[in-house]
């Protein structure tokens, strides 16, 4: 492992963390397909799977621009979030509760990414990497929009149904 001695080194490490986190999120979102019943949640997650593919490709272009490999250590933070919430999703016996748990899982992942993209965007701006900063800001805005959409779905649809689950 290389020492981190400059802001650019820190930027690269954080970009690798986000790259790995995006790939983990992509696999998780694809794996969640057909585990929820809300059509609103289905549409939102399917759209974000496509956005996540774009984010992964954008990060690969950024690594190319920086002339550094994308390879880094596995994101233990994202792995922990996914592991913890997958357990909650699996133990949710009612489908409406499961949908609420899925939203919680996905929002935890999104909040991690929002914090990360906000940070690397600030680093890129400070370093005068304007093109990279613009790409990171674009991704950050998409992550925030998806998080807001999940909140709307939870408040307008999922949570009301989960409040009074149907028990057979």
DRENKOL-617497 format. One record per residue: residue number from 1; residue in three letters; chain; x, y, z of N, C-alpha, C in turn. Coordinates in nm, 3 decimals, always signed. Each point is the difference from the previous one (the first is absolute). Layout:
BEGIN
- NUM | ALA | A | X | Y | Z | X | Y | Z | X | Y | Z
...
! end
This chain:
BEGIN
- 1 | UNK | A | +0.083 | -0.118 | +0.000 | -0.083 | +0.118 | +0.000 | +0.087 | +0.125 | +0.000
- 2 | UNK | A | -0.032 | +0.093 | -0.085 | +0.076 | +0.123 | -0.013 | -0.042 | +0.100 | +0.108
- 3 | UNK | A | +0.097 | +0.073 | +0.050 | -0.030 | +0.106 | +0.096 | -0.086 | +0.107 | -0.066
- 4 | UNK | A | -0.081 | +0.065 | +0.081 | -0.082 | +0.111 | -0.046 | +0.065 | +0.126 | +0.055
- 5 | UNK | A | +0.068 | +0.074 | -0.088 | +0.076 | +0.116 | +0.047 | -0.044 | +0.131 | -0.064
- 6 | UNK | A | -0.094 | -0.007 | -0.095 | -0.050 | +0.122 | -0.064 | -0.151 | -0.008 | -0.011
- 7 | UNK | A | -0.061 | +0.114 | -0.024 | -0.145 | +0.003 | -0.020 | -0.039 | -0.082 | -0.123
- 8 | UNK | A | +0.085 | +0.001 | -0.101 | -0.028 | -0.081 | -0.120 | +0.003 | -0.149 | +0.034
- 9 | UNK | A | +0.094 | -0.042 | +0.084 | +0.004 | -0.140 | +0.044 | -0.130 | -0.036 | +0.072
- 10 | UNK | A | -0.045 | +0.091 | +0.085 | -0.124 | -0.024 | +0.074 | -0.120 | -0.006 | -0.094
- 11 | UNK | A | -0.002 | +0.089 | -0.098 | -0.105 | -0.002 | -0.102 | -0.005 | -0.135 | -0.069
- 12 | UNK | A | +0.115 | -0.049 | -0.041 | +0.007 | -0.128 | -0.073 | -0.049 | -0.114 | +0.089
- 13 | UNK | A | +0.041 | -0.003 | +0.125 | -0.045 | -0.105 | +0.093 | -0.151 | +0.004 | +0.018
- 14 | UNK | A | -0.053 | +0.121 | +0.016 | -0.144 | +0.013 | +0.019 | -0.076 | -0.037 | -0.127
- 15 | UNK | A | +0.054 | +0.032 | -0.115 | -0.063 | -0.039 | -0.127 | -0.002 | -0.152 | -0.013
- 16 | UNK | A | +0.107 | -0.065 | +0.042 | +0.004 | -0.147 | -0.004 | -0.105 | -0.059 | +0.094
- 17 | UNK | A | -0.014 | +0.059 | +0.115 | -0.103 | -0.044 | +0.096 | -0.139 | +0.013 | -0.062
- 18 | UNK | A | -0.026 | +0.113 | -0.062 | -0.130 | +0.021 | -0.064 | -0.021 | -0.093 | -0.118
- 19 | UNK | A | +0.103 | -0.024 | -0.076 | -0.008 | -0.091 | -0.115 | -0.040 | -0.140 | +0.049
- 20 | UNK | A | +0.068 | -0.046 | +0.103 | -0.031 | -0.131 | +0.054 | -0.141 | -0.001 | +0.061
- 21 | UNK | A | -0.036 | +0.107 | +0.069 | -0.133 | +0.010 | +0.060 | -0.108 | -0.002 | -0.107
- 22 | UNK | A | +0.022 | +0.071 | -0.111 | -0.098 | +0.000 | -0.110 | -0.019 | -0.142 | -0.055
- 23 | UNK | A | +0.110 | -0.072 | -0.016 | -0.010 | -0.136 | -0.052 | -0.075 | -0.091 | +0.098
- 24 | UNK | A | +0.026 | +0.016 | +0.128 | -0.072 | -0.078 | +0.100 | -0.149 | +0.037 | +0.000
- 25 | UNK | A | -0.027 | +0.130 | -0.011 | -0.139 | +0.043 | -0.003 | -0.071 | -0.056 | -0.123
- 26 | UNK | A | +0.066 | +0.005 | -0.113 | -0.059 | -0.053 | -0.123 | -0.040 | -0.146 | +0.020
- 27 | UNK | A | +0.092 | -0.081 | +0.051 | -0.030 | -0.142 | +0.022 | -0.115 | -0.019 | +0.098
- 28 | UNK | A | -0.004 | +0.083 | +0.102 | -0.107 | -0.009 | +0.100 | -0.134 | +0.037 | -0.061
- 29 | UNK | A | -0.004 | +0.110 | -0.075 | -0.126 | +0.042 | -0.061 | -0.052 | -0.104 | -0.099
- 30 | UNK | A | +0.088 | -0.055 | -0.079 | -0.041 | -0.105 | -0.094 | -0.051 | -0.121 | +0.078
- 31 | UNK | A | +0.068 | -0.035 | +0.109 | -0.041 | -0.113 | +0.083 | -0.133 | +0.021 | +0.069
- 32 | UNK | A | -0.036 | +0.126 | +0.024 | -0.128 | +0.030 | +0.065 | -0.119 | -0.011 | -0.096
- 33 | UNK | A | +0.028 | -0.001 | -0.129 | -0.109 | -0.009 | -0.099 | -0.093 | -0.114 | +0.035
- 34 | UNK | A | -0.127 | +0.028 | -0.013 | -0.107 | -0.098 | +0.026 | -0.014 | -0.037 | +0.147
- 35 | UNK | A | +0.058 | +0.078 | +0.092 | -0.020 | -0.027 | +0.142 | -0.095 | +0.101 | +0.063
- 36 | UNK | A | -0.043 | +0.100 | -0.075 | -0.092 | +0.102 | +0.051 | -0.127 | -0.003 | -0.084
- 37 | UNK | A | -0.110 | +0.053 | +0.059 | -0.126 | -0.002 | -0.072 | -0.043 | +0.136 | -0.052
- 38 | UNK | A | +0.058 | +0.106 | +0.052 | -0.038 | +0.134 | -0.042 | +0.048 | +0.028 | -0.141
- 39 | UNK | A | -0.094 | +0.037 | -0.086 | +0.038 | +0.034 | -0.138 | +0.080 | +0.130 | -0.002
- 40 | UNK | A | -0.027 | +0.089 | +0.095 | +0.076 | +0.124 | +0.008 | +0.146 | -0.029 | +0.034
- 41 | UNK | A | +0.020 | -0.089 | +0.096 | +0.135 | -0.039 | +0.040 | +0.070 | -0.072 | -0.114
- 42 | UNK | A | -0.073 | -0.086 | -0.069 | +0.056 | -0.074 | -0.113 | +0.050 | +0.097 | -0.108
- 43 | UNK | A | -0.082 | +0.097 | -0.036 | +0.039 | +0.097 | -0.104 | +0.121 | +0.081 | +0.044
- 44 | UNK | A | -0.001 | +0.045 | +0.125 | +0.110 | +0.084 | +0.050 | +0.131 | -0.078 | +0.003
- 45 | UNK | A | -0.005 | -0.123 | +0.048 | +0.123 | -0.080 | +0.010 | +0.051 | -0.037 | -0.139
- 46 | UNK | A | -0.089 | -0.038 | -0.091 | +0.044 | -0.032 | -0.136 | +0.067 | +0.119 | -0.067
- 47 | UNK | A | -0.057 | +0.119 | +0.022 | +0.060 | +0.120 | -0.058 | +0.138 | +0.024 | +0.061
- 48 | UNK | A | +0.011 | -0.022 | +0.132 | +0.129 | +0.027 | +0.065 | +0.105 | -0.106 | -0.035
- 49 | UNK | A | -0.042 | -0.119 | -0.033 | +0.098 | -0.100 | -0.048 | +0.068 | +0.053 | -0.126
- 50 | UNK | A | -0.077 | +0.058 | -0.090 | +0.058 | +0.061 | -0.120 | +0.089 | +0.118 | +0.033
- 51 | UNK | A | -0.042 | +0.083 | +0.096 | +0.083 | +0.113 | +0.041 | +0.131 | -0.049 | +0.063
- 52 | UNK | A | -0.008 | -0.107 | +0.077 | +0.119 | -0.054 | +0.065 | +0.100 | -0.049 | -0.104
- 53 | UNK | A | -0.049 | -0.061 | -0.107 | +0.089 | -0.041 | -0.109 | +0.072 | +0.122 | -0.057
- 54 | UNK | A | -0.073 | +0.109 | -0.017 | +0.059 | +0.124 | -0.052 | +0.105 | +0.053 | +0.099
- 55 | UNK | A | -0.031 | -0.006 | +0.129 | +0.095 | +0.049 | +0.102 | +0.130 | -0.081 | -0.005
- 56 | UNK | A | -0.013 | -0.130 | -0.012 | +0.118 | -0.087 | -0.008 | +0.084 | +0.038 | -0.122
- 57 | UNK | A | -0.066 | +0.020 | -0.113 | +0.071 | +0.039 | -0.123 | +0.065 | +0.137 | +0.014
- 58 | UNK | A | -0.069 | +0.095 | +0.064 | +0.056 | +0.134 | +0.021 | +0.125 | -0.009 | +0.089
- 59 | UNK | A | -0.008 | -0.080 | +0.105 | +0.116 | -0.015 | +0.088 | +0.117 | -0.063 | -0.076
- 60 | UNK | A | -0.027 | -0.094 | -0.087 | +0.107 | -0.060 | -0.080 | +0.065 | +0.106 | -0.090
- 61 | UNK | A | -0.082 | +0.090 | -0.056 | +0.055 | +0.108 | -0.083 | +0.085 | +0.096 | +0.086
- 62 | UNK | A | -0.045 | +0.025 | +0.122 | +0.076 | +0.087 | +0.090 | +0.136 | -0.064 | +0.032
- 63 | UNK | A | +0.001 | -0.130 | +0.029 | +0.127 | -0.067 | +0.026 | +0.092 | +0.010 | -0.122
- 64 | UNK | A | -0.058 | -0.013 | -0.119 | +0.079 | +0.013 | -0.122 | +0.058 | +0.141 | -0.012
- 65 | UNK | A | -0.083 | +0.101 | +0.028 | +0.047 | +0.139 | -0.004 | +0.114 | +0.024 | +0.098
- 66 | UNK | A | -0.013 | -0.061 | +0.118 | +0.104 | +0.015 | +0.103 | +0.120 | -0.090 | -0.025
- 67 | UNK | A | -0.013 | -0.089 | -0.098 | +0.104 | -0.095 | -0.035 | +0.040 | -0.089 | +0.119
- 68 | UNK | A | -0.103 | -0.051 | +0.068 | +0.020 | -0.091 | +0.112 | -0.095 | -0.118 | -0.015
- 69 | UNK | A | +0.037 | -0.117 | +0.053 | -0.091 | -0.114 | -0.007 | -0.118 | +0.019 | +0.096
- 70 | UNK | A | -0.110 | -0.063 | -0.034 | -0.120 | +0.010 | +0.084 | +0.003 | -0.098 | +0.116
- 71 | UNK | A | +0.093 | -0.094 | -0.005 | +0.002 | -0.105 | +0.101 | +0.033 | +0.056 | +0.137
- 72 | UNK | A | -0.081 | -0.040 | +0.096 | +0.023 | +0.036 | +0.139 | -0.058 | -0.107 | +0.089
- 73 | UNK | A | +0.010 | +0.021 | +0.127 | -0.055 | -0.097 | +0.094 | -0.152 | +0.002 | -0.004
- 74 | UNK | A | -0.058 | -0.111 | +0.041 | -0.146 | -0.010 | +0.005 | -0.053 | +0.100 | +0.102
- 75 | UNK | A | -0.109 | +0.065 | -0.034 | -0.061 | +0.096 | +0.091 | -0.064 | -0.073 | +0.117
- 76 | UNK | A | +0.070 | +0.000 | +0.111 | -0.051 | -0.068 | +0.120 | -0.124 | +0.070 | +0.054
- 77 | UNK | A | -0.007 | +0.132 | -0.015 | -0.116 | +0.075 | +0.047 | -0.126 | -0.044 | -0.075
- 78 | UNK | A | +0.008 | -0.005 | -0.133 | -0.116 | -0.042 | -0.079 | -0.033 | -0.145 | +0.028
- 79 | UNK | A | +0.101 | -0.083 | +0.011 | -0.021 | -0.141 | +0.029 | -0.075 | -0.018 | +0.132
- 80 | UNK | A | +0.038 | +0.078 | +0.100 | -0.067 | -0.007 | +0.130 | -0.145 | +0.043 | -0.008
- 81 | UNK | A | -0.027 | +0.108 | -0.071 | -0.138 | +0.047 | -0.016 | -0.085 | -0.106 | -0.068
- 82 | UNK | A | +0.052 | -0.055 | -0.106 | -0.074 | -0.100 | -0.076 | -0.025 | -0.124 | +0.084
- 83 | UNK | A | +0.100 | -0.045 | +0.069 | -0.012 | -0.120 | +0.083 | -0.104 | +0.018 | +0.110
- 84 | UNK | A | +0.008 | +0.112 | +0.069 | -0.093 | +0.026 | +0.110 | -0.144 | +0.007 | -0.048
- 85 | UNK | A | -0.022 | +0.075 | -0.107 | -0.136 | +0.017 | -0.047 | -0.053 | -0.119 | -0.077
- 86 | UNK | A | +0.085 | -0.076 | -0.065 | -0.048 | -0.123 | -0.064 | -0.061 | -0.092 | +0.104
- 87 | UNK | A | +0.063 | -0.005 | +0.118 | -0.054 | -0.081 | +0.109 | -0.140 | +0.049 | +0.040
- 88 | UNK | A | -0.017 | +0.131 | +0.010 | -0.131 | +0.056 | +0.037 | -0.103 | -0.030 | -0.109
- 89 | UNK | A | +0.040 | +0.016 | -0.124 | -0.092 | -0.029 | -0.111 | -0.042 | -0.147 | +0.004
- 90 | UNK | A | +0.097 | -0.088 | +0.019 | -0.031 | -0.144 | +0.003 | -0.091 | -0.038 | +0.116
- 91 | UNK | A | +0.011 | +0.068 | +0.113 | -0.083 | -0.032 | +0.117 | -0.136 | +0.067 | -0.004
- 92 | UNK | A | -0.024 | +0.087 | -0.097 | -0.129 | +0.068 | -0.012 | -0.102 | -0.096 | -0.058
- 93 | UNK | A | -0.095 | -0.041 | +0.083 | -0.094 | -0.104 | -0.040 | -0.118 | +0.053 | -0.081
- 94 | UNK | A | -0.031 | +0.127 | +0.013 | -0.109 | +0.059 | -0.077 | +0.060 | +0.075 | -0.119
- 95 | UNK | A | -0.063 | -0.011 | -0.115 | +0.053 | +0.061 | -0.122 | +0.007 | +0.152 | +0.010
- 96 | UNK | A | -0.099 | +0.061 | +0.064 | +0.001 | +0.146 | +0.014 | +0.115 | +0.044 | +0.090
- 97 | UNK | A | +0.024 | -0.075 | +0.106 | +0.112 | +0.029 | +0.089 | +0.131 | -0.020 | -0.076
- 98 | UNK | A | +0.006 | -0.104 | -0.082 | +0.121 | -0.025 | -0.080 | +0.028 | +0.117 | -0.093
- 99 | UNK | A | -0.104 | +0.054 | -0.064 | +0.020 | +0.116 | -0.088 | +0.056 | +0.119 | +0.079
- 100 | UNK | A | -0.052 | +0.023 | +0.122 | +0.050 | +0.108 | +0.084 | +0.147 | -0.026 | +0.037
- 101 | UNK | A | +0.034 | -0.125 | +0.030 | +0.138 | -0.036 | +0.035 | +0.093 | +0.018 | -0.121
- 102 | UNK | A | -0.049 | -0.032 | -0.118 | +0.080 | +0.018 | -0.122 | +0.029 | +0.148 | -0.022
- 103 | UNK | A | -0.101 | +0.085 | +0.022 | +0.024 | +0.143 | -0.015 | +0.106 | +0.045 | +0.101
- 104 | UNK | A | -0.009 | -0.050 | +0.123 | +0.101 | +0.037 | +0.100 | +0.139 | -0.043 | -0.045
- 105 | UNK | A | +0.013 | -0.122 | -0.048 | +0.129 | -0.050 | -0.048 | +0.055 | +0.089 | -0.111
- 106 | UNK | A | -0.083 | +0.027 | -0.098 | +0.046 | +0.076 | -0.115 | +0.033 | +0.144 | +0.040
- 107 | UNK | A | -0.078 | +0.057 | +0.092 | +0.031 | +0.137 | +0.042 | +0.129 | +0.007 | +0.082
- 108 | UNK | A | +0.027 | -0.100 | +0.080 | +0.129 | -0.003 | +0.069 | +0.114 | -0.002 | -0.101
- 109 | UNK | A | -0.013 | -0.081 | -0.104 | +0.103 | -0.004 | -0.104 | +0.013 | +0.136 | -0.068
- 110 | UNK | A | -0.115 | +0.061 | -0.030 | +0.001 | +0.130 | -0.067 | +0.065 | +0.107 | +0.087
- 111 | UNK | A | -0.030 | +0.000 | +0.128 | +0.057 | +0.102 | +0.088 | +0.152 | -0.014 | +0.009
- 112 | UNK | A | +0.048 | -0.123 | -0.001 | +0.144 | -0.024 | -0.004 | +0.059 | +0.061 | -0.127
- 113 | UNK | A | -0.065 | -0.026 | -0.113 | +0.050 | +0.051 | -0.128 | -0.011 | +0.153 | -0.007
- 114 | UNK | A | -0.108 | +0.056 | +0.051 | -0.017 | +0.145 | -0.002 | +0.114 | +0.066 | +0.079
- 115 | UNK | A | +0.031 | -0.053 | +0.116 | +0.111 | +0.054 | +0.079 | +0.131 | -0.012 | -0.076
- 116 | UNK | A | +0.022 | -0.115 | -0.061 | +0.124 | -0.023 | -0.074 | +0.014 | +0.090 | -0.121
- 117 | UNK | A | -0.107 | +0.012 | -0.078 | +0.008 | +0.084 | -0.120 | +0.012 | +0.148 | +0.035
- 118 | UNK | A | -0.065 | +0.042 | +0.108 | +0.017 | +0.138 | +0.046 | +0.145 | +0.029 | +0.035
- 119 | UNK | A | +0.063 | -0.096 | +0.066 | +0.140 | +0.016 | +0.041 | +0.094 | +0.004 | -0.121
- 120 | UNK | A | -0.012 | -0.098 | -0.090 | +0.093 | -0.002 | -0.114 | -0.025 | +0.116 | -0.095
- 121 | UNK | A | -0.124 | +0.045 | -0.008 | -0.029 | +0.119 | -0.081 | +0.076 | +0.120 | +0.056
- 122 | UNK | A | -0.004 | +0.017 | +0.132 | +0.072 | +0.111 | +0.063 | +0.151 | -0.011 | -0.021
- 123 | UNK | A | +0.054 | -0.122 | +0.010 | +0.143 | -0.020 | -0.024 | +0.036 | +0.036 | -0.144
- 124 | UNK | A | -0.079 | -0.047 | -0.095 | +0.029 | +0.027 | -0.141 | -0.005 | +0.149 | -0.029
- 125 | UNK | A | -0.097 | +0.070 | +0.058 | -0.005 | +0.146 | -0.018 | +0.124 | +0.067 | +0.057
- 126 | UNK | A | +0.037 | -0.041 | +0.120 | +0.118 | +0.058 | +0.066 | +0.126 | -0.023 | -0.083
- 127 | UNK | A | +0.008 | -0.114 | -0.065 | +0.117 | -0.034 | -0.081 | -0.004 | +0.060 | -0.140
- 128 | UNK | A | -0.109 | +0.070 | -0.032 | -0.013 | +0.061 | -0.132 | -0.030 | -0.099 | -0.110
- 129 | UNK | A | -0.053 | -0.116 | +0.036 | -0.037 | -0.103 | -0.098 | -0.146 | +0.022 | -0.040
- 130 | UNK | A | -0.022 | +0.106 | -0.075 | -0.135 | +0.047 | -0.029 | -0.086 | -0.102 | -0.072
- 131 | UNK | A | +0.056 | -0.068 | -0.100 | -0.077 | -0.100 | -0.076 | -0.042 | -0.116 | +0.091
- 132 | UNK | A | +0.091 | -0.044 | +0.083 | -0.029 | -0.109 | +0.093 | -0.101 | +0.047 | +0.105
- 133 | UNK | A | +0.017 | +0.121 | +0.049 | -0.094 | +0.056 | +0.098 | -0.141 | +0.005 | -0.058
- 134 | UNK | A | -0.012 | +0.038 | -0.125 | -0.132 | +0.007 | -0.066 | -0.063 | -0.139 | -0.011
- 135 | UNK | A | +0.079 | -0.100 | -0.035 | -0.052 | -0.137 | -0.008 | -0.046 | -0.048 | +0.136
- 136 | UNK | A | +0.078 | +0.029 | +0.101 | -0.035 | -0.043 | +0.136 | -0.124 | +0.071 | +0.051
- 137 | UNK | A | -0.014 | +0.127 | -0.034 | -0.120 | +0.074 | +0.038 | -0.124 | -0.058 | -0.067
- 138 | UNK | A | +0.013 | -0.038 | -0.125 | -0.112 | -0.063 | -0.072 | -0.044 | -0.128 | +0.072
- 139 | UNK | A | +0.096 | -0.084 | +0.036 | -0.032 | -0.125 | +0.070 | -0.063 | +0.032 | +0.135
- 140 | UNK | A | +0.057 | +0.095 | +0.073 | -0.053 | +0.039 | +0.131 | -0.147 | +0.042 | -0.012
- 141 | UNK | A | -0.032 | +0.080 | -0.100 | -0.139 | +0.045 | -0.019 | -0.093 | -0.117 | -0.031
- 142 | UNK | A | +0.046 | -0.096 | -0.080 | -0.082 | -0.118 | -0.029 | -0.024 | -0.082 | +0.127
- 143 | UNK | A | +0.103 | -0.016 | +0.081 | -0.015 | -0.076 | +0.125 | -0.100 | +0.069 | +0.092
- 144 | UNK | A | +0.005 | +0.131 | +0.009 | -0.093 | +0.075 | +0.084 | -0.143 | -0.011 | -0.053
- 145 | UNK | A | -0.017 | +0.007 | -0.132 | -0.134 | -0.014 | -0.059 | -0.059 | -0.137 | +0.031
- 146 | UNK | A | +0.081 | -0.104 | -0.012 | -0.050 | -0.135 | +0.027 | -0.038 | -0.012 | +0.148
- 147 | UNK | A | +0.081 | +0.053 | +0.088 | -0.031 | -0.002 | +0.143 | -0.132 | +0.071 | +0.027
- 148 | UNK | A | -0.019 | +0.117 | -0.061 | -0.125 | +0.074 | +0.016 | -0.119 | -0.079 | -0.054
- 149 | UNK | A | +0.019 | -0.067 | -0.112 | -0.107 | -0.082 | -0.058 | -0.038 | -0.115 | +0.095
- 150 | UNK | A | +0.101 | -0.063 | +0.059 | -0.028 | -0.107 | +0.096 | -0.077 | +0.052 | +0.120
- 151 | UNK | A | +0.034 | +0.119 | +0.047 | -0.073 | +0.060 | +0.113 | -0.144 | +0.023 | -0.039
- 152 | UNK | A | -0.024 | +0.053 | -0.120 | -0.138 | +0.022 | -0.046 | -0.077 | -0.131 | -0.007
- 153 | UNK | A | +0.061 | -0.103 | -0.055 | -0.066 | -0.130 | -0.011 | -0.033 | -0.054 | +0.139
- 154 | UNK | A | +0.094 | +0.013 | +0.092 | -0.023 | -0.049 | +0.136 | -0.116 | +0.075 | +0.065
- 155 | UNK | A | +0.002 | +0.132 | -0.008 | -0.101 | +0.081 | +0.067 | -0.139 | -0.011 | -0.064
- 156 | UNK | A | -0.003 | -0.009 | -0.131 | -0.129 | +0.001 | -0.069 | -0.060 | -0.139 | -0.019
- 157 | UNK | A | +0.081 | -0.106 | +0.006 | -0.051 | -0.132 | -0.031 | +0.039 | -0.107 | +0.101
- 158 | UNK | A | +0.127 | -0.023 | +0.016 | +0.050 | -0.117 | +0.073 | -0.029 | +0.006 | +0.149
- 159 | UNK | A | +0.035 | +0.109 | +0.066 | -0.012 | +0.006 | +0.145 | -0.144 | -0.013 | +0.047
- 160 | UNK | A | -0.093 | +0.058 | -0.073 | -0.142 | -0.011 | +0.037 | -0.046 | -0.146 | -0.001
- 161 | UNK | A | +0.041 | -0.071 | -0.103 | -0.037 | -0.141 | -0.011 | +0.074 | -0.084 | +0.103
- 162 | UNK | A | +0.125 | +0.033 | +0.025 | +0.080 | -0.077 | +0.097 | -0.050 | +0.022 | +0.143
- 163 | UNK | A | -0.064 | +0.115 | +0.024 | -0.052 | +0.031 | +0.133 | -0.104 | -0.102 | +0.043
- 164 | UNK | A | -0.078 | -0.047 | -0.094 | -0.104 | -0.099 | +0.028 | +0.016 | -0.118 | -0.095
- 165 | UNK | A | +0.099 | -0.085 | +0.026 | +0.024 | -0.111 | -0.092 | -0.117 | -0.098 | -0.004
- 166 | UNK | A | -0.011 | -0.064 | -0.114 | -0.103 | -0.102 | -0.019 | +0.056 | -0.131 | +0.054
- 167 | UNK | A | -0.068 | -0.054 | +0.099 | +0.046 | -0.125 | +0.060 | -0.100 | -0.109 | -0.033
- 168 | UNK | A | +0.049 | -0.109 | -0.054 | -0.089 | -0.110 | -0.040 | +0.000 | -0.106 | +0.107
! end
